[in-house]
Amino acid sequence: MTNSSGYGAAGQKLYELAVKAYDEGIHLPIWGTCLGQEMILYLAANQTDWMTSCLAENKADSLTLQPDHEESLLFREMPKRIKHFLQFENTTVNFHEFCSTPENFTASGLIGDFRMLATSFDYSDLEYVAMVEHRKMPIFASQFHPEMTPFQWPADGRHNNIPHSSEAVQVSHFFADFFVSQARFNDQHFQTPEEEREALIYNYQTTFTGYEGMIYTEVYLFR
């Protein structure tokens, strides 16, 4: 992973803004999903890559909750039924080739700043970090994709294990609601309606990808 890429540079900038906001007493939450979690852990480990190869493409899983999970903001607010779904139902879905093992997570020193909330296992039974939360800052991340279960329905063999059960959708909605509740602690706002309108993403055109196997068909592309 390199910060010379557009994704890497943008990820580093957002992470640095969140850290700066925390230092200034501003609540600016961040959620990283899949490569986003990998990016957060990479940056938090002083841009040292502690990732290893994983075989977890198109894989639905439950979570193995770690002893520290009940101390986290995220799980303190989680209803018992959602926690049950996560532990005993395949309500999360993974599409990744790299991951951080619990051993690497500890050896990197990340465990001092982040709670390892849950782990999962890839197709070869390698245990990897599935969810983390910063111990002080409102930074959260999951290796799995909460957004896919309610919204993504590709009809091809590479994405046919996305769970769409009621339980999986409830899990997804909980994570979304939790993150929005964190965002509500931030009272920053635009000074004028005109300034707000100029900043809206709707000022930019979407691009329709539409080719076979593409899980996101309409996206924003910035160069």
Secondary structure, 3 states (H helix, E strand, C coil): CCCCCHHHHHHHHHHHHHHHHHHCCCCCCEEEECHHHHHHHHHHCCCCCCCEEEEEEEEEECCEECCCHHHCHHHHCCCHHHHHHHHHCCCEEEEEEEECCHHHHHHCCHHHCEEEEEEEECCCCCEEEEEEEECCCCEEEECCCCCHHHHCCCCCCCCCCCCCCHHHHHHHHHHHHHHHHHHCCCCCCCCCHHHHHHHCHHHCCCEECCCCCCCCCEECCCC
